[in-house]
Amino acid sequence: MTQVHGCEELVGQITAEEWRTGRLGALRAWLLTTKSRAVAERVAELYQGETARAASGGDLQARKLRAESIAVIVANKTRVRRRLTLQNERGLVHACNGSRFLPPMPDEGEVCGCPDDPFERKAAARSGAGPRPDGRLVFCLAAAPELGEFSFKSSTWQFYESLESASREVERTDGPVQMELVLREQRLATRSGLDVSFTYPEVHSAQCLPAAKVTDLWLTA
């Protein structure tokens, strides 16, 4: 999959994770951050938003969005990134698709050595010995495409795995593709009998959009 380049002019970022005591933790709602008050207010209007504490910087607007799903439009394959990465104090030292190295690795295309077994792959990531998911989309909101492009990124395995079919559809057509960002909640019982729950994002229902449909969205939004 073609990698998302770093020079987009984005109007904001939506995420379902935040940093807590040095680690990424899941959120139970989407979190929008943007420098535009007008964008923040419009998106909050669309998705039952409320003011949230900004992650960093006094000029950022932050809103929690209570919608379970958000319909988005991905323009083309350059707006999708699905890879596994490992970083250390030197920066990025590993980027692959699970079987072969990806850019910007100097050995791009060669076998990366990651385990084929998903359990072993996830165990290596937890221990810090193997790469973790690095999934990202750049998109406009289907409900308000005139606002411009936002980004969404996640380090969860659930998002990484759900992004596979969506990224294939974008790769096949080179966009535009509409898909749904969805927040899932899973409940589990621990060995001690304690019920716990956790939230994670997924992407679903990727479908190609005719160019005329995209034009209509822009004109009617």
Sine and cosine of phi, psi and omega as CSV:
sin_phi,cos_phi,sin_psi,cos_psi,sin_omega,cos_omega
0.00,0.00,0.73,-0.68,0.05,-1.00
-0.86,0.51,0.64,-0.77,-0.05,-1.00
-1.00,0.07,0.56,-0.83,0.06,-1.00
-0.94,0.34,0.79,-0.61,0.02,-1.00
-0.98,0.20,0.21,-0.98,-0.16,-0.99
-0.98,-0.21,0.31,0.95,-0.12,-0.99
-0.90,-0.43,0.28,0.96,-0.01,-1.00
-0.92,0.38,0.52,-0.85,0.16,-0.99
-1.00,-0.05,0.99,-0.13,-0.06,-1.00
-0.99,-0.12,0.57,-0.82,0.03,-1.00
-1.00,-0.03,-0.23,0.97,0.01,-1.00
0.01,-1.00,0.05,-1.00,0.02,-1.00
-0.74,-0.67,0.66,-0.76,0.11,-0.99
-0.89,-0.46,0.69,-0.72,0.00,-1.00
-0.61,-0.79,0.20,-0.98,0.10,-1.00
-0.80,-0.60,0.37,0.93,0.00,-1.00
-0.66,-0.75,0.39,-0.92,0.13,-0.99
-0.53,-0.85,0.38,-0.92,0.00,-1.00
-0.98,0.19,0.77,-0.64,0.06,-1.00
-0.71,-0.71,0.89,-0.45,0.00,-1.00
0.74,0.67,0.73,0.68,0.09,-1.00
0.99,0.11,0.04,1.00,0.00,-1.00
-0.74,-0.67,0.46,-0.89,0.07,-1.00
-0.98,0.19,0.76,-0.65,0.05,-1.00
-0.85,-0.53,0.49,-0.87,-0.04,-1.00
-0.96,0.26,0.51,-0.86,0.09,-1.00
-0.95,-0.30,0.44,-0.90,0.05,-1.00
-1.00,-0.05,0.07,1.00,0.05,-1.00
-0.53,-0.85,0.36,-0.93,0.11,-0.99
-0.93,0.37,0.54,-0.84,0.07,-1.00
-0.86,-0.52,0.88,-0.48,0.06,-1.00
-0.99,-0.16,0.74,-0.68,0.16,-0.99
-0.81,-0.59,0.70,-0.72,-0.02,-1.00
-0.40,-0.92,0.40,-0.92,0.07,-1.00
-1.00,0.01,-0.09,1.00,-0.06,-1.00
-0.97,-0.23,0.88,-0.48,0.07,-1.00
-0.90,0.44,-0.62,0.79,-0.01,-1.00
-0.89,0.46,-0.68,0.74,0.04,-1.00
-0.90,0.43,-0.71,0.71,0.00,-1.00
-0.85,0.52,-0.70,0.72,-0.04,-1.00
-0.94,0.35,-0.62,0.79,0.01,-1.00
-0.92,0.39,-0.71,0.71,0.00,-1.00
-0.92,0.39,-0.63,0.78,0.05,-1.00
-0.88,0.47,-0.60,0.80,0.04,-1.00
-0.90,0.44,-0.62,0.78,-0.04,-1.00
-0.96,0.27,-0.57,0.82,-0.19,-0.98
-0.81,-0.58,0.59,0.81,0.09,-1.00
0.80,0.61,0.80,0.61,-0.08,-1.00
-1.00,0.05,0.41,-0.91,0.09,-1.00
-0.62,-0.78,0.46,-0.89,-0.05,-1.00
-0.88,0.47,0.68,-0.74,0.03,-1.00
-0.78,-0.62,0.29,-0.96,0.06,-1.00
-0.92,0.39,0.81,-0.59,0.02,-1.00
-0.91,0.42,0.61,-0.79,-0.04,-1.00
-0.91,0.41,-0.64,0.77,-0.01,-1.00
-0.25,-0.97,0.51,-0.86,0.08,-1.00
1.00,0.09,0.78,-0.63,-0.05,-1.00
-0.95,0.30,-0.26,0.97,-0.04,-1.00
-1.00,-0.05,0.05,1.00,-0.02,-1.00
-1.00,0.03,0.67,-0.74,0.17,-0.98
-0.99,-0.12,0.74,-0.68,-0.01,-1.00
-0.80,-0.60,0.72,-0.70,0.01,-1.00
-0.70,-0.72,0.71,-0.71,0.19,-0.98
-1.00,0.06,0.74,-0.67,-0.04,-1.00
-0.93,-0.36,0.82,-0.57,-0.14,-0.99
-1.00,-0.03,-0.01,1.00,-0.01,-1.00
-0.91,0.41,0.61,-0.79,0.04,-1.00
-0.96,0.29,-0.51,0.86,-0.01,-1.00
-0.63,-0.78,0.41,-0.91,0.01,-1.00
-0.72,-0.69,0.86,-0.51,0.06,-1.00
-0.99,0.17,0.77,-0.64,-0.05,-1.00
-0.75,-0.66,0.37,-0.93,0.06,-1.00
-0.86,-0.51,0.84,-0.54,0.03,-1.00
-0.98,-0.19,0.85,-0.53,-0.17,-0.99
-0.93,0.38,-0.68,0.73,-0.06,-1.00
-0.24,-0.97,-0.02,-1.00,-0.14,-0.99
-0.93,0.36,-0.33,0.94,0.04,-1.00
-0.95,0.32,-0.17,0.99,-0.02,-1.00
-1.00,-0.09,0.19,0.98,-0.02,-1.00
-0.82,-0.57,0.72,-0.69,0.12,-0.99
-0.75,-0.66,0.82,-0.57,0.06,-1.00
-0.69,-0.73,0.96,-0.28,-0.06,-1.00
-0.43,-0.90,0.16,-0.99,0.13,-0.99
-0.92,-0.39,0.72,-0.70,-0.06,-1.00
-0.70,-0.71,0.41,-0.91,0.10,-1.00
-0.68,-0.73,0.74,-0.67,0.01,-1.00
-0.80,-0.59,0.46,-0.89,0.14,-0.99
-0.68,-0.74,-0.31,-0.95,-0.06,-1.00
-0.89,0.45,-0.31,0.95,0.03,-1.00
-1.00,0.04,-0.16,0.99,-0.05,-1.00
0.94,-0.35,-0.51,-0.86,-0.04,-1.00
-0.96,0.29,0.85,-0.52,-0.02,-1.00
-0.89,-0.46,-0.13,0.99,-0.02,-1.00
-0.44,-0.90,0.76,-0.64,0.12,-0.99
-0.58,-0.82,0.85,-0.53,-0.07,-1.00
-0.50,-0.87,0.10,-0.99,0.09,-1.00
-0.96,-0.29,0.29,0.96,-0.03,-1.00
0.98,-0.18,-0.32,0.95,0.02,-1.00
-0.73,-0.68,-0.54,0.84,-0.01,-1.00
-0.69,-0.73,0.45,-0.89,-0.01,-1.00
-0.93,0.37,0.56,-0.83,0.04,-1.00
-0.91,-0.41,0.27,-0.96,0.14,-0.99
-0.85,0.52,0.58,-0.82,0.20,0.98
-0.99,-0.16,0.44,0.90,-0.02,-1.00
-0.91,0.41,0.67,-0.74,-0.01,-1.00
-0.90,0.43,-0.42,0.91,0.02,-1.00
-0.98,-0.18,0.61,0.79,0.02,-1.00
-0.77,0.64,0.73,-0.68,0.04,-1.00
1.00,-0.03,-0.26,0.97,0.02,-1.00
-1.00,0.08,0.34,-0.94,-0.01,-1.00
-0.89,0.47,0.74,-0.67,-0.10,-0.99
-1.00,0.02,-0.36,0.93,0.05,-1.00
1.00,0.02,0.10,1.00,0.03,-1.00
-0.94,0.35,0.53,-0.85,0.02,-1.00
-0.88,0.47,0.58,-0.81,0.08,-1.00
-0.97,0.25,-0.53,0.85,-0.04,-1.00
-0.95,0.30,0.82,-0.57,-0.04,-1.00
-0.86,0.52,-0.61,0.79,0.01,-1.00
-0.89,0.45,-0.71,0.70,0.02,-1.00
-0.91,0.42,-0.61,0.79,0.00,-1.00
-0.90,0.44,-0.70,0.72,0.00,-1.00
-0.94,0.35,-0.59,0.80,0.04,-1.00
-0.90,0.44,-0.65,0.76,0.03,-1.00
-0.90,0.43,-0.63,0.78,0.03,-1.00
-0.91,0.41,-0.67,0.74,0.00,-1.00
-0.89,0.46,-0.59,0.81,-0.03,-1.00
-0.99,0.16,-0.17,0.98,-0.04,-1.00
1.00,0.05,0.05,1.00,-0.02,-1.00
-1.00,0.01,-0.26,0.97,-0.03,-1.00
-0.74,-0.67,0.20,-0.98,-0.06,-1.00
-0.96,0.28,0.37,-0.93,0.02,-1.00
-0.92,-0.39,0.31,-0.95,0.02,-1.00
-0.88,0.48,0.60,-0.80,0.09,-1.00
-0.65,-0.76,1.00,0.03,-0.03,-1.00
-0.95,-0.32,0.65,-0.76,-0.03,-1.00
-0.49,-0.87,0.62,-0.78,0.13,-0.99
-0.82,-0.58,0.59,-0.81,0.20,-0.98
-0.89,-0.45,0.77,-0.63,-0.20,-0.98
-0.41,-0.91,0.22,-0.97,0.25,-0.97
-0.94,-0.34,0.38,-0.93,0.02,-1.00
-0.97,0.23,0.76,-0.64,0.02,-1.00
-0.88,0.48,-0.49,0.87,-0.02,-1.00
-0.99,0.17,-0.30,0.95,-0.02,-1.00
-0.41,-0.91,0.90,0.43,-0.06,-1.00
-0.89,0.45,-0.37,0.93,-0.03,-1.00
-0.93,0.37,-0.24,0.97,0.01,-1.00
-0.94,0.34,-0.40,0.92,-0.05,-1.00
0.95,-0.32,-0.19,-0.98,-0.11,-0.99
-0.99,-0.10,0.64,-0.77,0.09,-1.00
-0.90,-0.43,0.22,-0.98,0.13,-0.99
-0.85,-0.53,0.45,-0.89,0.14,-0.99
-0.71,-0.71,0.73,-0.69,0.07,-1.00
-0.66,-0.75,0.47,-0.89,-0.03,-1.00
-0.47,-0.88,0.55,-0.83,0.06,-1.00
-0.96,-0.28,0.21,0.98,-0.03,-1.00
-0.99,0.14,0.52,-0.86,0.06,-1.00
-0.93,0.37,-0.56,0.83,-0.01,-1.00
-0.88,0.48,-0.70,0.71,0.02,-1.00
-0.92,0.38,-0.69,0.72,0.00,-1.00
-0.84,0.55,-0.71,0.70,-0.04,-1.00
-0.95,0.32,-0.63,0.78,0.00,-1.00
-0.94,0.33,-0.41,0.91,-0.03,-1.00
-0.96,0.29,-0.26,0.97,-0.08,-1.00
-0.88,0.48,-0.79,0.61,-0.03,-1.00
-0.93,0.37,-0.60,0.80,0.03,-1.00
-0.90,0.44,-0.67,0.75,-0.01,-1.00
-0.93,0.38,-0.53,0.85,0.06,-1.00
-0.90,0.44,-0.64,0.77,0.00,-1.00
-0.92,0.40,-0.65,0.76,0.04,-1.00
-0.91,0.41,-0.66,0.75,0.02,-1.00
-0.90,0.44,-0.63,0.77,-0.04,-1.00
-0.91,0.41,-0.67,0.74,-0.11,-0.99
-0.98,-0.20,-0.32,0.95,-0.18,-0.98
0.84,0.54,0.51,0.86,0.15,-0.99
0.96,0.27,0.05,-1.00,-0.09,1.00
-0.96,0.26,0.54,-0.84,-0.03,-1.00
-0.78,-0.63,0.73,-0.69,0.10,-1.00
-0.99,-0.15,0.65,-0.76,0.03,-1.00
-0.53,-0.85,0.17,-0.99,-0.04,-1.00
-0.91,-0.41,0.81,-0.58,0.23,-0.97
-1.00,0.06,0.81,-0.59,-0.11,-0.99
-0.78,-0.62,0.67,-0.74,0.13,-0.99
-0.99,-0.13,0.83,-0.55,0.02,-1.00
-0.95,-0.31,0.52,-0.85,0.12,-0.99
-0.84,-0.54,0.76,-0.65,0.00,-1.00
-0.85,-0.52,0.70,-0.71,0.01,-1.00
-0.93,-0.37,0.70,-0.72,-0.02,-1.00
-0.73,-0.69,0.44,-0.90,0.10,-0.99
-0.96,-0.29,0.81,-0.58,0.01,-1.00
-0.97,0.23,0.16,-0.99,0.01,-1.00
-0.89,0.46,-0.45,0.89,0.01,-1.00
-0.99,0.12,-0.04,1.00,0.03,-1.00
1.00,-0.05,0.06,1.00,-0.01,-1.00
-0.99,0.12,0.76,-0.65,0.06,-1.00
-0.99,0.12,0.77,-0.63,0.04,-1.00
-0.78,-0.63,0.38,-0.93,0.05,-1.00
-0.66,-0.75,0.45,-0.89,0.08,-1.00
-0.58,-0.82,0.43,-0.90,-0.07,-1.00
-0.91,-0.42,0.60,-0.80,0.02,-1.00
-0.51,-0.86,0.45,-0.89,0.02,-1.00
-1.00,-0.03,0.48,-0.88,0.16,-0.99
-0.65,-0.76,0.25,-0.97,0.09,-1.00
-0.81,-0.59,0.71,-0.71,-0.11,-0.99
-0.63,-0.78,0.13,-0.99,0.20,-0.98
0.84,0.55,0.71,0.71,0.04,-1.00
-0.95,0.30,0.79,-0.61,0.04,-1.00
-0.57,-0.82,0.63,-0.77,-0.02,-1.00
-0.92,0.38,0.62,-0.78,0.05,-1.00
-0.94,-0.34,0.76,-0.65,0.12,-0.99
-0.89,0.45,0.50,-0.86,-0.01,-1.00
-0.85,0.53,-0.59,0.81,0.00,-1.00
-0.90,0.44,-0.60,0.80,0.01,-1.00
-0.91,0.42,-0.67,0.75,0.02,-1.00
-0.89,0.46,-0.67,0.74,0.04,-1.00
-0.87,0.49,-0.68,0.74,0.03,-1.00
-0.88,0.48,-0.65,0.76,0.01,-1.00
-0.87,0.49,-0.70,0.72,-0.02,-1.00
-0.91,0.42,-0.61,0.80,-0.09,-1.00
-0.98,0.20,-0.50,0.87,-0.11,-0.99
-0.98,-0.19,-0.20,0.98,-0.07,-1.00
-0.92,0.38,0.00,0.00,0.00,0.00
